[in-house]
């Protein structure tokens, strides 16, 4: 169940970060509302996940997988550029998350 909470936390963090981009500096009201709601759900879910998952693992997975997802959202949705440094950085994040999960 704790891993489900962590998954929900990651999904809503990614949606909230995407909404933050769409909020245009908090000037788009609907995107700003979505952002705050999503971050609220994300932090609540993360706190529930921490009841059964070590904070070092949960937070690293929450932030790491969020980074990977946002990188791809930036690439496909916002047409951000992907260069060699970003690819290497994302690869290191993925490797780190895998290593933490292996314990």
C-alpha atoms as an extended CHARMM CRD file, in Angstrom:
* protein
*
       103  EXT
         1         1  UNK       CA              0.0000000000        0.0000000000        0.0000000000  PROA      1               0.0000000000
         2         2  UNK       CA              2.8880000000        2.3590000000        0.7720000000  PROA      2               0.0000000000
         3         3  UNK       CA              4.2300000000        1.9600000000       -2.7490000000  PROA      3               0.0000000000
         4         4  UNK       CA              0.8060000000        2.9010000000       -4.0980000000  PROA      4               0.0000000000
         5         5  UNK       CA              0.9290000000        6.0930000000       -2.0240000000  PROA      5               0.0000000000
         6         6  UNK       CA              4.3810000000        6.8190000000       -3.4230000000  PROA      6               0.0000000000
         7         7  UNK       CA              3.1510000000        6.2400000000       -6.9830000000  PROA      7               0.0000000000
         8         8  UNK       CA              0.2450000000        8.6440000000       -6.4370000000  PROA      8               0.0000000000
         9         9  UNK       CA              2.6770000000       11.1840000000       -4.9690000000  PROA      9               0.0000000000
        10        10  UNK       CA              4.9200000000       10.9670000000       -8.0390000000  PROA      10              0.0000000000
        11        11  UNK       CA              2.0300000000       11.2370000000      -10.5050000000  PROA      11              0.0000000000
        12        12  UNK       CA              0.5420000000       14.2810000000       -8.8010000000  PROA      12              0.0000000000
        13        13  UNK       CA              3.9510000000       15.9340000000       -8.4080000000  PROA      13              0.0000000000
        14        14  UNK       CA              4.4980000000       15.5920000000      -12.1570000000  PROA      14              0.0000000000
        15        15  UNK       CA              1.0260000000       16.9620000000      -12.9490000000  PROA      15              0.0000000000
        16        16  UNK       CA              1.5800000000       19.8120000000      -10.4770000000  PROA      16              0.0000000000
        17        17  UNK       CA              4.9230000000       20.7130000000      -12.0130000000  PROA      17              0.0000000000
        18        18  UNK       CA              3.3900000000       20.6620000000      -15.4940000000  PROA      18              0.0000000000
        19        19  UNK       CA              0.5820000000       22.9050000000      -14.2560000000  PROA      19              0.0000000000
        20        20  UNK       CA              3.2220000000       25.2140000000      -12.7590000000  PROA      20              0.0000000000
        21        21  UNK       CA              4.6950000000       25.6790000000      -16.2380000000  PROA      21              0.0000000000
        22        22  UNK       CA              1.2170000000       26.3650000000      -17.6380000000  PROA      22              0.0000000000
        23        23  UNK       CA              0.4650000000       28.8130000000      -14.8160000000  PROA      23              0.0000000000
        24        24  UNK       CA              2.7980000000       31.3080000000      -16.5050000000  PROA      24              0.0000000000
        25        25  UNK       CA              4.1960000000       32.6900000000      -13.2790000000  PROA      25              0.0000000000
        26        26  UNK       CA              0.9190000000       32.0910000000      -11.3820000000  PROA      26              0.0000000000
        27        27  UNK       CA             -0.9800000000       34.3710000000      -13.8060000000  PROA      27              0.0000000000
        28        28  UNK       CA             -3.1650000000       31.5860000000      -15.2500000000  PROA      28              0.0000000000
        29        29  UNK       CA             -5.7370000000       31.0220000000      -12.4990000000  PROA      29              0.0000000000
        30        30  UNK       CA             -6.8830000000       27.5220000000      -13.4650000000  PROA      30              0.0000000000
        31        31  UNK       CA             -3.3770000000       26.1660000000      -13.9120000000  PROA      31              0.0000000000
        32        32  UNK       CA             -2.3730000000       27.7230000000      -10.5830000000  PROA      32              0.0000000000
        33        33  UNK       CA             -5.3280000000       26.0720000000       -8.8180000000  PROA      33              0.0000000000
        34        34  UNK       CA             -4.4800000000       22.7020000000      -10.3940000000  PROA      34              0.0000000000
        35        35  UNK       CA             -0.8610000000       23.1470000000       -9.3420000000  PROA      35              0.0000000000
        36        36  UNK       CA             -1.7180000000       23.7900000000       -5.6770000000  PROA      36              0.0000000000
        37        37  UNK       CA             -4.2070000000       20.9070000000       -5.5470000000  PROA      37              0.0000000000
        38        38  UNK       CA             -1.7640000000       18.4900000000       -7.1540000000  PROA      38              0.0000000000
        39        39  UNK       CA              1.0670000000       19.4660000000       -4.8220000000  PROA      39              0.0000000000
        40        40  UNK       CA             -1.2830000000       19.0650000000       -1.8560000000  PROA      40              0.0000000000
        41        41  UNK       CA             -2.2300000000       15.5570000000       -2.9730000000  PROA      41              0.0000000000
        42        42  UNK       CA              1.3970000000       14.7620000000       -3.7430000000  PROA      42              0.0000000000
        43        43  UNK       CA              2.7600000000       15.8300000000       -0.3540000000  PROA      43              0.0000000000
        44        44  UNK       CA             -0.1100000000       14.1070000000        1.4630000000  PROA      44              0.0000000000
        45        45  UNK       CA              0.5160000000       10.8760000000       -0.4450000000  PROA      45              0.0000000000
        46        46  UNK       CA              4.2560000000       11.1450000000        0.1260000000  PROA      46              0.0000000000
        47        47  UNK       CA              3.7240000000       11.5560000000        3.8600000000  PROA      47              0.0000000000
        48        48  UNK       CA              1.5190000000        8.4420000000        3.8720000000  PROA      48              0.0000000000
        49        49  UNK       CA              4.1850000000        6.5150000000        1.9420000000  PROA      49              0.0000000000
        50        50  UNK       CA              6.7980000000        7.4950000000        4.5160000000  PROA      50              0.0000000000
        51        51  UNK       CA              4.9390000000        5.4380000000        7.1150000000  PROA      51              0.0000000000
        52        52  UNK       CA              6.2690000000        2.2880000000        5.4610000000  PROA      52              0.0000000000
        53        53  UNK       CA              9.1640000000        3.3030000000        3.2030000000  PROA      53              0.0000000000
        54        54  UNK       CA             12.5030000000        4.7190000000        4.3370000000  PROA      54              0.0000000000
        55        55  UNK       CA             12.6550000000        8.4620000000        3.7160000000  PROA      55              0.0000000000
        56        56  UNK       CA             15.9650000000        8.1260000000        1.8490000000  PROA      56              0.0000000000
        57        57  UNK       CA             14.3800000000        5.7540000000       -0.6530000000  PROA      57              0.0000000000
        58        58  UNK       CA             10.9370000000        7.3640000000       -0.9100000000  PROA      58              0.0000000000
        59        59  UNK       CA             12.2100000000       10.9030000000       -1.3940000000  PROA      59              0.0000000000
        60        60  UNK       CA             14.8820000000        9.8480000000       -3.8800000000  PROA      60              0.0000000000
        61        61  UNK       CA             12.3270000000        7.9220000000       -5.9240000000  PROA      61              0.0000000000
        62        62  UNK       CA              9.7370000000       10.7180000000       -5.6750000000  PROA      62              0.0000000000
        63        63  UNK       CA             12.1390000000       13.3910000000       -6.8480000000  PROA      63              0.0000000000
        64        64  UNK       CA             14.1340000000       11.1900000000       -9.2400000000  PROA      64              0.0000000000
        65        65  UNK       CA             11.1960000000        9.7120000000      -11.1170000000  PROA      65              0.0000000000
        66        66  UNK       CA              9.5810000000       13.1530000000      -11.1270000000  PROA      66              0.0000000000
        67        67  UNK       CA             12.6950000000       14.5580000000      -12.7970000000  PROA      67              0.0000000000
        68        68  UNK       CA             12.6700000000       11.8300000000      -15.4360000000  PROA      68              0.0000000000
        69        69  UNK       CA              8.9680000000       12.3060000000      -16.2010000000  PROA      69              0.0000000000
        70        70  UNK       CA              9.2340000000       16.0980000000      -16.3190000000  PROA      70              0.0000000000
        71        71  UNK       CA             12.2150000000       15.8340000000      -18.6580000000  PROA      71              0.0000000000
        72        72  UNK       CA             10.1080000000       13.8740000000      -21.1420000000  PROA      72              0.0000000000
        73        73  UNK       CA              7.1050000000       16.1600000000      -20.6760000000  PROA      73              0.0000000000
        74        74  UNK       CA              9.3460000000       19.1400000000      -21.3420000000  PROA      74              0.0000000000
        75        75  UNK       CA             10.6700000000       17.4350000000      -24.4560000000  PROA      75              0.0000000000
        76        76  UNK       CA              7.3290000000       16.4050000000      -25.9660000000  PROA      76              0.0000000000
        77        77  UNK       CA              4.8150000000       18.8920000000      -24.5610000000  PROA      77              0.0000000000
        78        78  UNK       CA              6.8750000000       22.0690000000      -24.2740000000  PROA      78              0.0000000000
        79        79  UNK       CA              9.3390000000       21.3060000000      -27.0920000000  PROA      79              0.0000000000
        80        80  UNK       CA             12.3790000000       21.7690000000      -24.8760000000  PROA      80              0.0000000000
        81        81  UNK       CA             15.7130000000       20.6930000000      -26.2600000000  PROA      81              0.0000000000
        82        82  UNK       CA             17.3790000000       17.4600000000      -25.1900000000  PROA      82              0.0000000000
        83        83  UNK       CA             21.1530000000       17.5510000000      -25.3180000000  PROA      83              0.0000000000
        84        84  UNK       CA             23.9000000000       15.1370000000      -24.3400000000  PROA      84              0.0000000000
        85        85  UNK       CA             24.2420000000       16.5780000000      -20.8180000000  PROA      85              0.0000000000
        86        86  UNK       CA             20.5230000000       16.1330000000      -20.1270000000  PROA      86              0.0000000000
        87        87  UNK       CA             20.6040000000       12.5780000000      -21.4220000000  PROA      87              0.0000000000
        88        88  UNK       CA             23.5600000000       11.6830000000      -19.1860000000  PROA      88              0.0000000000
        89        89  UNK       CA             21.9590000000       13.4300000000      -16.1980000000  PROA      89              0.0000000000
        90        90  UNK       CA             18.6450000000       11.6200000000      -16.6260000000  PROA      90              0.0000000000
        91        91  UNK       CA             20.4890000000        8.3210000000      -17.0910000000  PROA      91              0.0000000000
        92        92  UNK       CA             22.2910000000        8.8730000000      -13.7670000000  PROA      92              0.0000000000
        93        93  UNK       CA             18.9790000000        9.6300000000      -12.0530000000  PROA      93              0.0000000000
        94        94  UNK       CA             17.4570000000        6.4320000000      -13.4390000000  PROA      94              0.0000000000
        95        95  UNK       CA             20.4990000000        4.3930000000      -12.3880000000  PROA      95              0.0000000000
        96        96  UNK       CA             20.3440000000        5.9210000000       -8.9030000000  PROA      96              0.0000000000
        97        97  UNK       CA             16.6540000000        5.1000000000       -8.4960000000  PROA      97              0.0000000000
        98        98  UNK       CA             17.2730000000        1.5150000000       -9.6360000000  PROA      98              0.0000000000
        99        99  UNK       CA             20.1810000000        1.1030000000       -7.2330000000  PROA      99              0.0000000000
       100       100  UNK       CA             18.1130000000        2.4180000000       -4.3240000000  PROA      100             0.0000000000
       101       101  UNK       CA             15.2620000000        0.0520000000       -5.1550000000  PROA      101             0.0000000000
       102       102  UNK       CA             17.6430000000       -2.9340000000       -5.2490000000  PROA      102             0.0000000000
       103       103  UNK       CA             18.9100000000       -2.2590000000       -1.6900000000  PROA      103             0.0000000000
